Amino acid sequence: MKTSSTDINGSLQRKLRSLLRAARLLLMIGVGVPTMPAHAENYSGEWALVPCPSYSCGLGGPPIIQIYFCSMTVIDEYPNIKIQTAGDRPGLMTGGFTSPTRFEVGVVILADCVETYRLLGEFISPTEVTARFTTGYSGFVCSFTTCTNRVWDMTGTRMVTPCCTGSTGNVDCDLGNGIDISDLSRLVDFLYVSFDPLCCEPAADVDGQPGIDISDLSALVDYLYVNFTPPSPCP
């Protein structure tokens, strides 16, 4: 039995209508799902903390729990976040952002005396953070120790290292600090296409003059393809 073109067209139209209905349903479902606002800054890096949380407790002899750290390493994987501190306690804490700038991380160490550590904070600028670090101890064994719940309110400063080292030109922040057509493409994109912020503005100041403009683009083209004049040193 032969299938006519009318039958084929009708089958295609039915499939198309089914797909459209499914797309509308997915759209309706998606409309009601709240999404986290955009994350404007990546807060990864080393942060110095004041005051330094310092505490030890135990059974009366040598301490079985020791806490002391003056800095933390932030691993920003928005909307998730990890924070590593020095020493065994609290060590690595994991959690997430509750807003583009506020976060909550923690870790529970299961032992005879259950240890709970939490850090709640807010990045109030790309280089400043406020946080509250709490410790909690529970379980029957804890009652025989000197360990008690503690709270520290801290402020932190980002230990920023220069993003431009040596010479300018690494506009795309390549880890190898190389300069190639990718950097040229990124500078064109910044100046004329998407205008997305640069990962390191000092590295884009190729001509050594104030501001990032067509003169820097010209200097980068000159270095890569014309007379190979080296880019200016990093400021």
N, C-alpha and C positions, 0 to 999 in steps of 0.2 A: 504494500500500500504506500503510495507516494504522499509526501508531506508538501502541501502547497505553501507558497510564499505568505499567504494570508495567515495560515496556521503559525508559521515561524514568527511573523511580526506580532501576532497576538500573544504568543508565548513570551517574547522579549518584552512586550509592554507590561505583561503581568509581573515579570521579574523586576522590571524597573519600578513599578508601583510598590512592590513589596520592599524593595531597597529604600525607597523614599519614606515609606511608613516607618521602617526600622530606624532610619536616620533621624526622623522627627521625634521618635520615642527616646532615642539616646540623647537628643538635644534637650528634651523636656526633663529627663532625669538629671542631666548635667547642670541645668539651670539652678536646681535647688541645692547643689553641693557647694558649700563654702570653700574657697581656695585661699591659701596663704598669700598675703600681699607680696609684692616683689622684694627681693633682698638686694639693697643697693650697694652693700659693702661686704667684702670678704674679710673676716676678722681673724683668719689664721695667723699664727705666729707666736712669739714669746711675749708674755705680759708680766711685768714686775708688780708685786702686790704689797700693800701697806695697810695694816700691820701684817707681819708674817705669822700665820697660825702656828702656835707652838704648844704642845701638850703631850704628856706621857702619863700612863697609869698602869697599874698591875695589881699584884697580890701582896705588896708590901716589900718585896725584894726588887730585883731588877725589873724595869718596866716591860710589860708584855705588849703594850701598844705605844708607839711613838709617832707623833705628828710634828713635822716641821717643814714648811716650804715657804719660799718668798717669791716664787714665780710659778706660772702655769703655761703650758703649751696648748694653744687652742687649735683644733682641727675643725674648721668650718666646712661642713658638708650640707649646707642649708637645704631642707629644713632640719636636718640632723646636726648634732654637734658633739664632739668629743673633747675632753679636757684631761690632760695628763699632768700630774704633780710629781715632785720628787719624792723618793722614799716609797716604802710599801703602803703607807696610809696617807691619803685615800688611794693614790695611784691613778688608774684610769677610770674616769667617770664618763658615762654616756647619757645622752638625752636628746632634746630637741629645742627648737625655737618655738616660743608661744606667740611671738610677734616678730616682725623683721629685726628687732633689736633686743628683745628679751629672751632669755633662755633658762633652761633648768636641766641639770645633769645630776647623776648620782650613782652610787654603787652600794651594794649590800654584801658584806663579807660574812658568810655563814660559818660559824664555829661554835664552840661551847658558849661563848659570849658573842651574840650576834651584833655586828657593827654596821651601822647605817650612816652613810655620808651623803650630804646633798649640798649642791651649790646653785643658788639662784642669783641671777644677775641681769644687768642691762648694759649694753654698749651705748653710752651717751654721746660718743663721737667715734671716729675711726681710730682714735688713740687713747680713749678713756673708757673705763668700765667701773661700775659699782657692783658689789656682790655680797651675798651673805652665805657663809659657810657654816653648816651645822653638823654636829656629830650626835649619834644616838647609840645607846648600848642597852640591850635587852636580853632576857633569859636568866635562868636560875643561877648560872655560874657568875654572871655579872654582879650579883649581890655580894659576892665575896671579894670583889676587886674594888679599887679606888676609882674606877672609871665612871664618870658622870657626863651627862649631856652638856655640850658646849655650843656657843654661838660666837662667830666673829663677823663683824661688818667691815668690809675691806673696800679700798679703791685700788684701781690698777692702771698702769700706763703701758702702752704698747712700746716694746723695744724695737723701734723702726730702724732698719738698716737701709742705706742708700740703694735705690733701685737702679741707679746708673753708675757703673764703675768702669774706669778706663776711658773709652771713647764713646761718644753718642752714636746713634744709628740703629741700635737694637730696639726698634720701635714696637715689635710684637712680643718683646720680653722672652725671646727664645732662651732656654736654659743654657745653651752653649754659648750665648752672647755673640752669636754670628750675625752678620749683616748681609742680607740678600734681597731677592725680589719680594719675599713675603713682607719684609719691613716697608718696602716701597708701596706695596698694595695696602698695607694697614694705614699708612700715612695718607694715601689718597682717600681711603674710606673715611678716615677721621675728618679730613678737610672738606670733602665734597659729596660724600654718599650718605653714610648712616649717622655721622657725627658722634658715634659712640665714644665715651671717654677713653683716653689712652691708659694703658696699664702703667706707664712711667713717662710722664711728660718731659722730664729732663733728658731722657734718651732720644726724644724726637726733636730736640733743639740742635739739629745737625749743623746749622750755620753759626752757632754760638751767639746769636743775637736774641734779644728779648722777644718772647712770643713764638708761637708755632704757626707758620704760614707757608705760602708758596715758595719763599726763599729756602726754607728747610727742605721742601720737596725737591727743588732745583739742585740743592747741594747734595742730596742723596742720589739723585740721578747722575750727577757729575761724578760722584765717587764710584758708583757701580758700573757706569757705561761710557763715560767721556774721558776725563783726564785723570781719574782715580785719586783725586785729592782727598786725603784722609778726613773723616768727619772731625768736628771740633771735640776737644776733651770734655768729659762730663763736668758739670759745674760743681 
